[in-house]
Amino acid sequence: MNTVHVTDSLAGLVEATLRSGFRLLRFPAELEARFERDTGPARSRSLLVWMIAGMVIYSGFLLSDLLLMPDAFAIALLMRLGLVGPVALAFLVIIARKPPPFVREGSQVLLSALAAAALPVIAASSTDPLSAVAHHGQVLFVIYITMIQRVRFWYALAGVLIMQLIYLVTLAGADGVFRAQISYLMVFAGVATFAVVAAYNLEHEARLTYLMRLRETLRSSELEHISRQDPLTGLGNRRALDDRFAEQAASCKWGDAQQLALLIVDIDHFKAYNDTLGHQAGDVCLKRVAGVIASELRGGSDTAYRFGGEEFLVVLADTERRQALRIAERMRAAIETAAIPHPAILGNGVVTASFGVAATVFNERSDPADLIAMADAALYAAKRDGRNRVWPRPATAASITKRVPGLAVRAS
């Protein structure tokens, strides 16, 4: 598919998504895949940093365990470093491999839920009266996954609900005044609600920012493409040609030469065509010939440009002269076969073109002007030899030198 069409399609998809508001925090499949491809690696790196920081802080709470519940310190060591620690290390390895979103985000929810569940287990192992307050630390994990790690909203919502359930079960099994437990539960529920809303807003803002940046990137890309495109024919312009040669030179290491061929194409008797039919018809003719040339390109390595007036230039990478001559002959025949009427040529003449071909061993020290000059000289030789031919003559010269009936141009 044409790159321009792909860009236009994507730009339309971005605009439609922006208008929809993506309230469920999900893009269309194509855009969602691009979003993950563009942001996933950075997301994984961020999670790695905050996982390490989180585990350091989580392990640091061993000091609190020692002060509040000295009789359960061994259990605290076992839960924090013997259970949660190895699981965290395993998830670190998984995240470092940049897994799919459901693995990346889901692992954070599971790890935080496990770390939160460890707190009531530690508290239940102690007989110290102060152990009753240890479970309140579970609220930190709600804040951690929603505002620090910024786990994607739907995963964050699931994680917060799991932690709310853990907290509810913890309160139900703990000794204490019922009114106080209700108050604790309401505070936890309030924090959880605010955190979930924050998680939604953070992801919505992140997605909106991504779409806005992507839209600007696509617009810049479109403008960049337009600045390198001939507006009439859609082929590359001189600026694009200069860039093509610069890219070719950059792709060559010092002394690492590549075969490069050049075709210069000139429409025969184009002035007479314009004089007879007018410039608007001439523009249509230019577009049709440009379309024929473009249709004969072999792929991404071949590029065509409008070189000025009725001239076109074709760059053929990794192509020797013999192969370039065959390609030029194919293009010449295709233009003639298109049978674009040329009323200025007697005998039901059609539009034809002459081709100058040059090839060289190109490296970063080569001057493109030399190659262009060689092809230009060959073009003039083709015109002197009668037009509608390729020069230098390919091996099949007999078929090339066959003249079009009535090639003589009418007197103006």
C-alpha positions as CSV (number, residue, x, y, z in Angstrom):
1,M,0.0,0.0,0.0
2,N,1.2,3.5,-0.8
3,T,2.9,5.2,2.1
4,V,0.8,8.4,1.6
5,H,-2.4,6.4,1.7
6,V,-1.3,4.6,4.9
7,T,-0.5,8.0,6.5
8,D,-3.8,9.4,5.5
9,S,-5.7,6.4,6.8
10,L,-3.9,6.6,10.1
11,A,-4.4,10.3,10.4
12,G,-8.2,9.8,9.9
13,L,-8.2,7.1,12.5
14,V,-6.5,9.4,15.0
15,E,-9.0,12.2,14.3
16,A,-11.9,9.8,14.8
17,T,-10.5,8.5,18.0
18,L,-10.0,12.0,19.4
19,R,-13.6,12.8,18.6
20,S,-14.8,9.7,20.3
21,G,-13.1,10.6,23.5
22,F,-12.0,6.9,24.0
23,R,-13.9,6.8,27.4
24,L,-13.2,3.1,27.8
25,L,-9.5,3.8,27.5
26,R,-9.1,1.6,24.5
27,F,-8.2,2.6,20.9
28,P,-9.2,0.9,17.7
29,A,-7.1,-2.2,17.2
30,E,-4.6,-0.7,14.7
31,L,-4.1,2.4,16.8
32,E,-3.9,0.4,20.1
33,A,-1.1,-1.8,18.6
34,R,0.8,1.3,17.5
35,F,0.3,2.8,21.0
36,E,1.8,-0.2,22.6
37,R,4.6,-0.4,20.1
38,D,5.5,3.2,20.6
39,T,5.1,3.4,24.4
40,G,5.6,-0.2,25.6
41,P,9.4,-0.2,25.9
42,A,9.5,3.0,27.9
43,R,6.6,1.8,30.1
44,S,8.6,-1.4,30.9
45,R,11.7,0.7,31.8
46,S,9.7,2.9,34.1
47,L,8.1,-0.1,35.8
48,L,11.5,-1.6,36.4
49,V,12.7,1.5,38.1
50,W,9.7,1.8,40.4
51,M,9.6,-1.9,41.2
52,I,13.2,-1.7,42.5
53,A,12.4,1.4,44.4
54,G,9.2,-0.1,45.8
55,M,11.0,-3.3,46.9
56,V,13.6,-1.2,48.7
57,I,10.9,0.8,50.6
58,Y,8.9,-2.4,51.2
59,S,11.9,-4.1,52.7
60,G,12.6,-1.0,54.8
61,F,9.4,-1.5,56.6
62,L,11.1,-4.4,58.4
63,L,12.2,-1.7,60.9
64,S,8.5,-0.9,61.6
65,D,7.8,-4.6,62.0
66,L,10.7,-4.9,64.5
67,L,9.4,-1.9,66.5
68,L,5.7,-2.8,66.5
69,M,5.8,-6.6,66.5
70,P,9.2,-7.9,67.7
71,D,7.8,-11.3,68.3
72,A,6.8,-11.7,64.7
73,F,10.0,-10.3,63.1
74,A,11.0,-13.7,61.9
75,I,7.7,-14.1,60.1
76,A,8.1,-10.6,58.7
77,L,11.5,-11.5,57.3
78,L,10.1,-14.6,55.7
79,M,7.1,-12.9,54.2
80,R,8.9,-9.7,52.9
81,L,12.2,-11.2,51.8
82,G,11.5,-14.9,51.5
83,L,8.2,-14.7,49.7
84,V,7.5,-11.3,48.2
85,G,11.2,-10.6,47.4
86,P,11.7,-13.6,45.1
87,V,8.4,-13.1,43.3
88,A,9.4,-9.4,42.7
89,L,12.7,-10.6,41.3
90,A,11.0,-13.0,38.9
91,F,8.7,-10.2,37.7
92,L,11.7,-7.9,37.2
93,V,13.1,-10.5,34.8
94,I,9.8,-10.8,33.0
95,I,9.3,-7.0,32.7
96,A,12.9,-6.6,31.5
97,R,11.9,-8.8,28.5
98,K,9.2,-6.2,27.5
99,P,6.2,-8.6,27.7
100,P,2.7,-8.0,26.3
101,P,0.6,-5.4,28.2
102,F,-1.5,-8.0,30.1
103,V,1.6,-9.6,31.5
104,R,3.4,-6.4,32.2
105,E,0.4,-4.7,33.9
106,G,-1.1,-7.8,35.5
107,S,2.2,-8.7,37.1
108,Q,2.2,-5.4,39.0
109,V,-1.3,-6.0,40.3
110,L,-0.4,-9.5,41.5
111,L,2.8,-8.4,43.1
112,S,1.2,-5.5,45.0
113,A,-1.7,-7.7,46.1
114,L,0.7,-10.3,47.4
115,A,2.7,-7.7,49.3
116,A,-0.5,-6.2,50.8
117,A,-1.8,-9.7,51.8
118,A,1.5,-10.3,53.6
119,L,0.8,-7.5,56.2
120,P,-2.2,-9.2,57.9
121,V,-0.3,-12.5,58.0
122,I,2.6,-10.8,59.8
123,A,0.2,-9.0,62.2
124,A,-1.7,-12.2,63.0
125,S,1.6,-13.8,64.0
126,S,2.2,-11.3,66.8
127,T,0.6,-11.0,70.2
128,D,1.8,-7.4,70.7
129,P,-1.2,-5.0,71.0
130,L,0.3,-2.6,68.5
131,S,0.2,-5.2,65.8
132,A,-3.4,-4.3,65.2
133,V,-2.3,-1.1,63.3
134,A,0.1,-2.9,61.0
135,H,-2.6,-3.8,58.4
136,H,-3.4,-0.1,57.7
137,G,-0.2,0.0,55.6
138,Q,-2.2,-1.8,52.9
139,V,-3.5,1.6,51.7
140,L,0.0,2.4,50.5
141,F,-0.2,-0.3,47.8
142,V,-3.4,1.3,46.4
143,I,-1.5,4.6,46.0
144,Y,1.6,2.7,44.7
145,I,-0.1,0.9,41.8
146,T,-2.4,3.8,40.8
147,M,-0.2,6.9,41.1
148,I,3.4,5.7,41.3
149,Q,3.5,2.8,38.9
150,R,0.4,4.2,37.0
151,V,-0.8,0.7,36.1
152,R,-3.3,0.8,33.2
153,F,-6.7,1.7,34.5
154,W,-8.6,-1.6,34.1
155,Y,-5.7,-3.5,35.7
156,A,-5.5,-0.8,38.5
157,L,-9.3,-1.1,39.1
158,A,-9.0,-4.9,39.5
159,G,-6.0,-4.5,41.8
160,V,-7.7,-2.0,44.0
161,L,-10.8,-4.2,44.3
162,I,-8.6,-7.1,45.3
163,M,-6.9,-5.0,47.9
164,Q,-10.2,-3.7,49.2
165,L,-11.3,-7.3,49.6
166,I,-8.1,-8.2,51.5
167,Y,-8.6,-5.2,53.8
168,L,-12.2,-6.2,54.4
169,V,-11.2,-9.7,55.3
170,T,-8.4,-8.4,57.5
171,L,-10.8,-6.1,59.5
172,A,-13.4,-8.9,59.8
173,G,-10.8,-11.2,61.4
174,A,-9.2,-8.6,63.7
175,D,-10.2,-7.7,67.2
176,G,-11.5,-4.2,67.7
177,V,-14.5,-1.9,68.1
178,F,-17.0,-2.4,65.3
179,R,-17.4,1.4,64.9
180,A,-13.7,1.9,64.5
181,Q,-13.5,-0.9,61.9
182,I,-16.3,0.7,59.9
183,S,-14.4,4.0,60.0
184,Y,-11.2,2.3,58.9
185,L,-13.1,0.6,56.0
186,M,-14.7,3.8,54.8
187,V,-11.3,5.6,54.9
188,F,-9.8,2.8,52.9
189,A,-12.7,2.8,50.4
190,G,-12.4,6.6,50.1
191,V,-8.7,6.4,49.3
192,A,-9.3,3.5,46.9
193,T,-12.1,5.5,45.1
194,F,-9.9,8.6,44.7
195,A,-7.0,6.5,43.5
196,V,-9.1,4.7,40.9
197,V,-10.4,8.1,39.6
198,A,-6.8,9.3,39.5
199,A,-5.7,6.2,37.6
200,Y,-8.4,6.8,35.0
201,N,-7.5,10.5,34.6
202,L,-3.8,9.7,34.3
203,E,-4.2,7.1,31.6
204,H,-6.7,9.2,29.7
205,E,-4.3,12.1,29.8
206,A,-1.4,9.9,28.7
207,R,-3.4,8.5,25.8
208,L,-4.7,11.9,24.8
209,T,-1.1,13.3,24.8
210,Y,0.0,10.3,22.7
211,L,-2.8,11.0,20.1
212,M,-2.0,14.7,20.0
213,R,1.7,14.0,19.4
214,L,1.0,11.4,16.8
215,R,-1.3,13.8,15.0
216,E,1.4,16.4,14.9
217,T,3.9,13.8,13.7
218,L,1.7,12.7,10.9
219,R,1.0,16.3,9.9
220,S,4.7,17.1,9.9
221,S,5.4,13.9,7.9
222,E,2.7,14.9,5.4
223,L,4.2,18.4,5.0
224,E,7.6,16.9,4.6
225,H,6.3,14.6,1.9
226,I,4.6,17.4,0.1
227,S,7.8,19.5,0.2
228,R,9.6,16.7,-1.6
229,Q,6.8,15.9,-4.2
230,D,6.2,17.4,-7.6
231,P,2.6,18.7,-7.3
232,L,1.7,17.9,-10.9
233,T,3.0,14.4,-11.4
234,G,3.2,13.2,-7.8
235,L,6.9,12.1,-8.4
236,G,9.7,13.3,-6.3
237,N,11.1,16.8,-7.0
238,R,14.7,18.1,-7.1
239,R,14.8,18.4,-3.3
240,A,13.8,14.7,-3.0
241,L,16.4,13.8,-5.6
242,D,19.2,15.6,-3.7
243,D,18.1,13.7,-0.5
244,R,18.1,10.4,-2.5
245,F,21.7,10.9,-3.5
246,A,22.6,11.9,0.1
247,E,21.0,8.8,1.4
248,Q,22.9,6.7,-1.2
249,A,26.2,8.2,-0.2
250,A,25.5,7.7,3.5
251,S,24.7,4.0,2.9
252,C,28.1,3.5,1.4
253,K,31.0,3.0,3.9
254,W,34.3,4.3,2.9
255,G,35.4,2.3,-0.1
256,D,32.3,0.2,0.0
257,A,30.9,1.0,-3.5
258,Q,27.5,0.2,-4.9
259,Q,26.3,-0.1,-8.5
260,L,24.0,2.8,-9.3
261,A,22.2,3.5,-12.6
262,L,20.4,6.6,-13.8
263,L,17.8,7.2,-16.5
264,I,16.9,10.6,-17.9
265,V,13.7,10.6,-19.8
266,D,12.5,13.3,-22.1
267,I,9.1,13.4,-23.9
268,D,9.7,13.8,-27.6
269,H,8.3,16.9,-29.4
270,F,6.6,18.1,-26.2
271,K,6.8,21.8,-27.2
272,A,4.8,20.9,-30.4
273,Y,2.3,19.0,-28.2
274,N,1.8,22.1,-26.0
275,D,1.6,24.4,-28.9
276,T,-1.0,22.3,-30.6
277,L,-3.2,21.3,-27.6
278,G,-2.4,23.9,-25.0
279,H,-0.7,23.7,-21.6
280,Q,-3.6,22.1,-19.8
281,A,-3.5,19.1,-22.1
282,G,0.3,19.2,-21.7
283,D,-0.1,18.8,-18.0
284,V,-2.4,15.8,-18.5
285,C,0.2,14.3,-20.8
286,L,3.0,14.8,-18.2
287,K,0.9,13.1,-15.5
288,R,0.1,10.1,-17.8
289,V,3.8,9.6,-18.7
290,A,4.8,10.0,-15.1
291,G,2.2,7.3,-14.2
292,V,3.7,4.9,-16.8
293,I,7.2,5.5,-15.5
294,A,6.1,5.0,-11.9
295,S,4.3,1.7,-12.8
296,E,7.5,0.3,-14.3
297,L,9.6,0.8,-11.2
298,R,10.7,-2.4,-9.5
299,G,10.0,-1.5,-5.9
300,G,11.3,0.6,-3.1
301,S,14.9,0.7,-4.4
302,D,13.8,2.4,-7.7
303,T,12.7,6.0,-7.4
304,A,11.5,8.5,-10.0
305,Y,11.6,12.3,-10.1
306,R,10.4,15.1,-12.3
307,F,13.6,16.7,-13.4
308,G,12.2,19.8,-15.0
309,G,9.7,20.6,-17.8
310,E,9.1,17.4,-19.7
311,E,12.1,15.6,-18.3
312,F,12.1,12.8,-15.7
313,L,14.9,11.1,-13.9
314,V,14.9,7.5,-12.5
315,V,17.4,6.2,-10.0
316,L,18.1,2.5,-10.0
317,A,20.0,1.2,-7.0
318,D,22.2,-1.9,-7.3
319,T,21.8,-1.9,-11.0
320,E,24.4,-2.4,-13.7
321,R,24.2,-0.6,-17.1
322,R,23.0,-3.7,-19.0
323,Q,20.1,-4.2,-16.6
324,A,19.4,-0.4,-16.6
325,L,19.1,-0.5,-20.4
326,R,16.6,-3.3,-20.3
327,I,14.5,-1.3,-17.7
328,A,14.7,1.8,-19.9
329,E,13.6,-0.1,-22.9
330,R,10.7,-1.5,-21.0
331,M,9.6,2.0,-19.9
332,R,10.1,3.4,-23.5
333,A,7.9,0.6,-24.9
334,A,5.3,1.2,-22.2
335,I,5.0,4.9,-22.9
336,E,4.6,4.2,-26.6
337,T,2.1,1.4,-25.9
338,A,0.0,3.8,-23.8
339,A,-0.9,5.4,-27.2
340,I,-1.3,9.0,-26.0
341,P,-2.3,10.8,-29.2
342,H,0.2,13.4,-30.4
343,P,-1.7,15.5,-33.0
344,A,1.5,17.4,-33.9
345,I,3.0,14.2,-35.4
346,L,1.7,13.2,-38.9
347,G,0.2,9.8,-39.4
348,N,-1.7,9.2,-36.1
349,G,1.4,9.7,-34.1
350,V,1.6,8.9,-30.4
351,V,3.6,10.4,-27.5
352,T,7.0,8.8,-27.2
353,A,10.1,9.4,-25.1
354,S,13.9,9.3,-25.4
355,F,16.1,7.7,-22.7
356,G,19.7,8.4,-21.7
357,V,21.2,5.8,-19.5
358,A,24.3,6.0,-17.3
359,A,25.7,3.7,-14.6
360,T,28.6,3.9,-12.2
361,V,30.2,2.4,-9.1
362,F,28.9,4.8,-6.5
363,N,30.5,5.6,-3.1
364,E,30.4,8.4,-0.7
365,R,33.1,10.3,-2.7
366,S,31.1,10.2,-5.9
367,D,29.6,13.3,-7.3
368,P,26.0,12.8,-8.5
369,A,26.4,15.6,-11.0
370,D,28.9,13.5,-13.0
371,L,26.4,10.6,-13.3
372,I,23.6,13.0,-14.3
373,A,25.9,14.6,-16.9
374,M,26.7,11.1,-18.4
375,A,23.0,10.3,-18.6
376,D,22.2,13.7,-20.1
377,A,24.8,13.2,-22.8
378,A,23.3,9.8,-23.6
379,L,19.9,11.5,-23.8
380,Y,21.1,14.0,-26.4
381,A,22.6,11.1,-28.4
382,A,19.3,9.3,-28.4
383,K,17.6,12.5,-29.7
384,R,20.2,13.0,-32.4
385,D,19.7,9.4,-33.4
386,G,16.0,9.9,-34.1
387,R,14.2,10.0,-30.7
388,N,11.9,7.3,-29.2
389,R,14.9,5.2,-28.3
390,V,17.3,4.2,-25.5
391,W,20.9,5.3,-25.5
392,P,23.4,3.6,-25.4
393,R,21.7,1.1,-27.6
394,P,20.9,-2.2,-25.8
395,A,21.7,-5.5,-27.5
396,T,18.2,-5.5,-29.0
397,A,19.0,-2.4,-31.0
398,A,17.0,-3.6,-34.0
399,S,13.7,-3.3,-32.1
400,I,14.7,0.0,-30.6
401,T,15.6,1.8,-33.8
402,K,12.3,1.0,-35.4
403,R,10.7,4.3,-36.1
404,V,7.2,5.3,-35.3
405,P,5.3,5.9,-38.6
406,G,4.9,9.5,-39.4
407,L,7.5,10.8,-36.9
408,A,8.0,14.0,-38.8
409,V,6.6,17.0,-37.0
410,R,4.1,19.2,-38.7
411,A,5.3,22.7,-39.4
412,S,3.9,25.2,-37.0
